[in-house]
């Protein structure tokens, strides 16, 4: 999973933060996000609890605006499931994971390391390029200096970090109907080993209707999003299954 290597710094607050009594955030049906967006809080102090309280009570939002809050001590506070469409980048929230650094630009070394490690973990897991990681101000029609870091330099650092993680082993590519090739052949073999045979066409390296249905059936059995796409979550589940 994406949090491997981060657990000592990760504080799971998904069920512990203030939320609105009547409102809830929508959830994306897409298996893979389009962006990671970096923010700063614009405050000297704060944490996921204080930000969630402010967002709910002052803005009337369903909950905290960010998916992650990074404290000065490098703690990674996890606020939402990653498919939650929270409010952090006006007009660009769908498929967008929001990461907030506590501060106004005077970020600590521990914060910067956690930002780099978290971003690299998510990019590696979802197979996102570093160009998918944007500062708040880089999105269209955003009137802000947020997140007060040099994003070009950060993306260069991130590319190196993702490459290093890739050398340690990455998941196969995202596959969907219409694709073909060795990666599809591997997918079909893993489906068969997991107990989801392809009786019509077998292992032919072509992602057709039969393979798509087998992927959906496997996803249903693992209680994950049933979209028929072999993305990072589906691959992780498939690769963890021992052959029957």
C-alpha positions as CSV (number, residue, x, y, z in Angstrom):
1,X,0.0,0.0,0.0
2,X,1.0,3.6,-0.4
3,X,1.6,4.1,3.3
4,X,4.4,1.6,3.5
5,X,7.5,3.4,5.0
6,X,5.3,6.2,6.4
7,X,3.6,4.4,9.2
8,X,5.8,5.8,12.0
9,X,4.8,9.3,11.0
10,X,1.2,8.6,9.9
11,X,-1.6,9.6,12.3
12,X,-4.9,8.2,11.0
13,X,-7.6,10.8,12.0
14,X,-10.2,9.9,9.4
15,X,-12.9,9.0,12.0
16,X,-11.8,11.5,14.7
17,X,-12.0,15.0,13.2
18,X,-15.0,17.4,13.5
19,X,-17.5,17.0,10.7
20,X,-20.7,18.9,9.8
21,X,-23.9,17.4,11.3
22,X,-25.8,17.6,8.0
23,X,-23.3,17.6,5.2
24,X,-21.0,15.0,3.8
25,X,-18.4,15.2,1.0
26,X,-19.0,13.4,-2.2
27,X,-16.7,10.5,-3.3
28,X,-15.0,10.1,-6.6
29,X,-15.8,7.0,-8.7
30,X,-12.4,7.3,-10.4
31,X,-9.8,4.8,-9.1
32,X,-6.8,7.1,-9.8
33,X,-6.6,10.8,-8.9
34,X,-5.5,13.4,-11.4
35,X,-3.5,15.7,-9.1
36,X,-1.8,16.1,-5.8
37,X,-2.1,19.7,-4.7
38,X,0.2,21.3,-2.1
39,X,-1.1,24.0,0.3
40,X,0.1,25.9,3.2
41,X,-2.1,26.8,6.1
42,X,-1.1,30.5,6.2
43,X,-1.0,30.2,10.0
44,X,1.9,30.0,12.5
45,X,0.3,27.0,14.3
46,X,-2.5,24.5,13.8
47,X,-3.2,20.9,13.0
48,X,-5.9,18.8,11.4
49,X,-8.2,19.2,14.4
50,X,-8.1,23.0,14.4
51,X,-8.4,23.3,10.6
52,X,-11.3,20.8,10.5
53,X,-13.1,22.8,13.2
54,X,-12.6,26.1,11.3
55,X,-13.7,24.6,8.0
56,X,-16.8,23.1,9.5
57,X,-17.8,26.0,11.8
58,X,-16.7,29.0,9.8
59,X,-17.1,27.8,6.2
60,X,-19.9,25.3,6.7
61,X,-18.0,22.6,4.9
62,X,-18.7,18.9,5.5
63,X,-15.3,18.4,7.1
64,X,-11.6,19.2,6.9
65,X,-10.6,20.6,3.5
66,X,-7.4,18.7,3.2
67,X,-6.7,15.0,2.9
68,X,-3.4,15.4,4.8
69,X,-2.0,17.9,7.2
70,X,1.8,18.0,7.8
71,X,2.9,19.4,11.1
72,X,6.1,21.1,12.0
73,X,7.3,17.9,13.6
74,X,6.8,16.0,10.4
75,X,3.7,14.2,11.5
76,X,1.4,13.2,8.6
77,X,-2.2,13.6,9.8
78,X,-4.5,11.6,7.5
79,X,-7.9,13.3,7.3
80,X,-9.9,11.6,4.5
81,X,-10.0,8.5,2.3
82,X,-8.3,9.4,-0.9
83,X,-11.5,9.2,-3.0
84,X,-13.2,11.9,-0.9
85,X,-13.8,15.1,-2.9
86,X,-12.9,17.6,-0.2
87,X,-12.8,21.4,-0.6
88,X,-9.3,22.7,-1.0
89,X,-8.8,24.0,-4.6
90,X,-11.8,26.0,-5.9
91,X,-13.2,24.4,-9.1
92,X,-10.6,21.6,-9.1
93,X,-11.4,19.3,-6.2
94,X,-12.5,16.2,-8.0
95,X,-9.7,13.7,-8.4
96,X,-7.4,16.0,-6.4
97,X,-5.6,15.0,-3.2
98,X,-5.0,18.0,-0.9
99,X,-1.8,18.2,1.2
100,X,-1.4,21.1,3.7
101,X,1.8,22.2,5.3
102,X,1.3,24.0,8.6
103,X,3.0,27.4,8.3
104,X,3.5,30.4,6.0
105,X,6.6,29.3,4.2
106,X,8.9,28.8,7.1
107,X,8.6,25.0,7.0
108,X,10.8,22.7,9.0
109,X,13.1,20.1,7.5
110,X,10.9,17.4,9.0
111,X,7.9,18.9,7.2
112,X,9.7,19.0,3.9
113,X,10.9,15.5,4.2
114,X,7.4,14.2,5.0
115,X,6.0,16.2,2.1
116,X,8.5,14.6,-0.3
117,X,8.1,11.1,1.1
118,X,4.3,11.3,1.1
119,X,4.2,12.8,-2.4
120,X,6.6,10.1,-3.7
121,X,4.6,7.3,-2.1
122,X,1.3,8.5,-3.7
123,X,2.9,9.2,-7.1
124,X,4.5,5.7,-7.1
125,X,1.3,4.0,-5.9
126,X,-1.0,5.8,-8.4
127,X,1.7,6.0,-11.2
128,X,1.4,9.7,-11.4
129,X,4.1,11.9,-13.0
130,X,5.7,14.7,-11.0
131,X,3.9,17.1,-13.3
132,X,0.6,16.0,-11.6
133,X,1.8,17.6,-8.4
134,X,0.9,21.2,-8.3
135,X,1.0,24.1,-5.8
136,X,-2.4,25.6,-5.1
137,X,-1.4,28.8,-7.0
138,X,-0.6,26.8,-10.1
139,X,-4.2,25.7,-10.7
140,X,-6.3,28.0,-13.0
141,X,-8.1,31.0,-11.5
142,X,-6.5,30.7,-8.0
143,X,-5.6,34.1,-6.5
144,X,-3.0,33.0,-3.9
145,X,0.7,32.6,-3.3
146,X,0.0,29.2,-1.6
147,X,2.0,27.0,-0.9
148,X,5.0,29.4,-0.6
149,X,7.5,26.9,-1.9
150,X,9.3,26.6,-5.2
151,X,7.2,24.0,-7.0
152,X,9.6,23.6,-9.9
153,X,12.4,22.6,-7.5
154,X,10.1,20.4,-5.5
155,X,9.0,18.5,-8.6
156,X,12.7,17.9,-9.5
157,X,13.3,16.5,-6.1
158,X,10.1,14.4,-6.3
159,X,11.1,12.9,-9.7
160,X,14.3,11.6,-8.1
161,X,12.5,10.2,-5.1
162,X,9.9,8.4,-7.3
163,X,12.7,7.0,-9.4
164,X,14.4,5.6,-6.3
165,X,11.2,4.0,-5.2
166,X,10.7,2.6,-8.7
167,X,14.1,0.9,-8.5
168,X,12.7,-0.9,-5.4
169,X,9.8,-2.2,-7.4
170,X,6.6,-0.7,-8.8
171,X,3.1,-2.0,-9.6
172,X,2.2,-2.9,-13.2
173,X,0.5,-0.2,-15.3
174,X,-3.2,0.7,-15.1
175,X,-5.1,-1.5,-17.6
176,X,-8.6,-1.1,-19.1
177,X,-10.7,-2.6,-21.9
178,X,-9.2,-2.2,-25.3
179,X,-5.6,-2.6,-24.2
180,X,-3.3,-5.5,-25.1
181,X,0.2,-6.8,-24.6
182,X,2.4,-8.5,-21.9
183,X,0.9,-6.5,-19.0
184,X,-2.6,-7.7,-20.0
185,X,-1.3,-11.3,-20.2
186,X,0.1,-10.9,-16.7
187,X,-3.2,-9.6,-15.5
188,X,-5.1,-12.5,-17.0
189,X,-2.7,-15.0,-15.4
190,X,-3.2,-13.3,-12.0
191,X,-7.0,-13.4,-12.4
192,X,-6.8,-17.1,-13.2
193,X,-4.6,-17.8,-10.2
194,X,-7.0,-15.9,-8.0
195,X,-9.9,-18.2,-9.1
196,X,-11.4,-16.0,-11.9
197,X,-10.8,-18.0,-15.1
198,X,-11.4,-16.7,-18.6
199,X,-13.3,-19.7,-20.3
200,X,-14.1,-17.9,-23.5
201,X,-10.8,-16.4,-24.7
202,X,-8.3,-17.5,-22.1
203,X,-5.0,-15.8,-21.7
204,X,-4.7,-14.0,-25.0
205,X,-3.1,-10.7,-24.0
206,X,-6.3,-8.8,-25.0
207,X,-8.3,-6.8,-22.5
208,X,-11.8,-7.5,-23.8
209,X,-15.3,-7.9,-22.3
210,X,-14.4,-11.2,-20.6
211,X,-11.3,-9.8,-18.9
212,X,-13.2,-6.7,-17.8
213,X,-15.9,-8.8,-16.2
214,X,-13.3,-11.0,-14.5
215,X,-11.7,-7.8,-13.1
216,X,-15.1,-6.6,-11.8
217,X,-15.8,-10.0,-10.2
218,X,-12.4,-10.0,-8.5
219,X,-13.0,-6.4,-7.3
220,X,-16.4,-7.4,-5.9
221,X,-14.8,-10.3,-4.0
222,X,-12.2,-8.0,-2.4
223,X,-14.8,-5.2,-1.6
224,X,-13.0,-2.6,-3.7
225,X,-14.4,-0.2,-6.4
226,X,-15.9,-2.3,-9.2
227,X,-14.9,-0.3,-12.2
228,X,-13.4,-3.1,-14.3
229,X,-10.1,-1.2,-14.5
230,X,-6.9,-2.8,-13.2
231,X,-5.5,0.2,-11.3
232,X,-3.1,0.4,-8.3
233,X,-5.6,-0.9,-5.7
234,X,-6.7,-3.8,-7.9
235,X,-3.1,-4.7,-8.7
236,X,-2.1,-4.6,-5.0
237,X,-5.0,-6.9,-4.2
238,X,-4.2,-9.3,-7.1
239,X,-0.5,-9.5,-6.2
240,X,-1.3,-10.3,-2.6
241,X,-3.5,-13.3,-3.5
242,X,-1.9,-16.7,-3.2
243,X,-2.7,-19.0,-6.2
244,X,-5.6,-21.4,-5.5
